[in-house]
Amino acid sequence: MKSGAGIDLYVLPPKRPQRNGGVERANGIWRYAFYASYPLPTTIRALRPLVQWWEQVCNLLRPHQALKQRTPAEYLREAGYEVPEVAVSHMY
């Protein structure tokens, strides 16, 4: 099936989170580690910088089990990539 933009879409069978584990895990991280943990503003304009900050935390600073508890930034640096420094508190 294709979207209106010509992108392939895959419809997963209902009640099969194991087929969509990566997305389900990411949704859980956002739900429990971001939305439920911080007092969030009620406008998109005010929320946007917080979402961008959290993306940096998840994509660079948060240890991942799949990376043997290394952060993605550590993993990428070990692989020879340049990774930008991100300044956040020790509490995220």
MOWONOR-V467058 format. One line per field, one symbol per residue. ss: DSSP state (H for helix, E for strand, - for the rest). phi: phi as a letter, one per 30 degrees, with the letter a starting at -180 (. if undefined). burial: I if it has 24 or more other ideal C-beta (glycine too) atoms within 12 Angstrom, else O. Layout:
BEGIN
ss=???
phi=???
burial=???
END
This chain:
BEGIN
ss=-E-----E--------HHHHHHHHHHHHHHHHHHH--------HHHHHHHHHHHHHHHHHH-EEHHH--EEHHHHHHH--------------
phi=.cddciddcccdddhbdddbeddddddddddcccddcbdcdccdeddeddddddddeddbcddbedchicdedddddddjddbddbcbddci
burial=OOOOOOOOOOOOOOOOOOOOOOOOOOOOIOOOOIOOOOOOOOOOOOOOOIOOOIOOIIOIIIOOOOOOOOIIIOOOOOOOOOOOOOOOOOOO
END
